[in-house]
Amino acid sequence: MFSQATAEPIARLIEEFNKLPGIGPKTAQRLTYYLLRAPVEQSRALAEALIRMKERTVLCSECLNITDESPCALCRNPERDRRIICVVEEPLDVLALERTRTFKGLYHVLHGAISPVDGVGPEDLHIHELLVRLSSGQVTEVLIATNPNLEGEATAMYLHGLLRPLGIRVTRLARGLPVGGDLEYADEVTLIRAVEGRREM
């Protein structure tokens, strides 16, 4: 609880900022007081951007990435190699891989990883949609780019077991990525080497 010295609207905004990942109480206070001192137009623009993001974003009907138009720009791009699909855990992983300008195929976003401890099983991920995409017969390779941690490895092994009988080449990012790390924090050179050095599972 905040002291009586903190006005209720300020305390409420601090609490809301504090709910965001990576934002502790001190940072929440700094952000709140920054916006308090900023011109009202800046606060209004932030509020409008948040509302617009929630109202205008959808999941791509093909890759399940977050987009404002479905199918997304990557799935609509005729220059992308439709024979290879890179499976990632989260939309931020797509951004990380795209920064490398190395991978030219399509993506599939699972929106999570298998984690029995957190109660997340295969049925909670967008795996069924991946299998539907593969049923077209156009895809010859699935590059599994889940994070190199326990949950990512469990997800990769589960997908490998599902995909192997389909006769599709299943590859995994090379071990240029640190174990226990996340794709979104990897530097571009490491990601380039991981994509180029992918291996059979």
ABEGO torsion letter per residue (X at the ends): XBBAABBAAAAAAAAAAAABBGBBAAAAAAAAAAAAABBAAAAAAAAAAAAAAAAABBBBAAAGBBBABOBBAAAABAABBAABBBBBABAAAAAAAAAAGABABBBBBAGEBBBAAAGBBAAABBAAAAAAAAAAGABABBBBABBBBAAAAAAAAAAAAAAAAAGBBBBBBBAABBBGBBAAABBAAAAAAAAAABBBX
